[in-house]
Structures are given as C-alpha cells and as structure tokens.
Amino acid sequence: MSENVIGMLKRFKIIADKYRDRRKRCRSDSLS
C-alpha cells in the first residue's frame, strides 16, 4: 500500500510541476 501511495504522490508532483510551468509560460507570453 505504501508503495502505491508513493507512486501516486510522485505522479501528482510531476503533473503539478507541468501545470505550474504551463501557467508561468502563458503569463509571460501575455505580458510580452
């Protein structure tokens, strides 16, 4: 069970990082 939870956390972190990068990119594009 613990291994499955760790896998979910890793996947969530990767998705969160991608989403954050996308927001930063869109914001910088709109500013420039």
Secondary structure in CASP SS format (residue, H / E / C, confidence):
PFRMAT SS
TARGET T0000
AUTHOR 0000-0000-0000
METHOD secondary structure of the structure
MODEL  1
M C 1.00
S H 1.00
E H 1.00
N H 1.00
V H 1.00
I H 1.00
G H 1.00
M H 1.00
L H 1.00
K H 1.00
R H 1.00
F H 1.00
K H 1.00
I H 1.00
I H 1.00
A H 1.00
D H 1.00
K H 1.00
Y H 1.00
R H 1.00
D H 1.00
R H 1.00
R H 1.00
K H 1.00
R H 1.00
C H 1.00
R H 1.00
S H 1.00
D H 1.00
S H 1.00
L H 1.00
S C 1.00
END
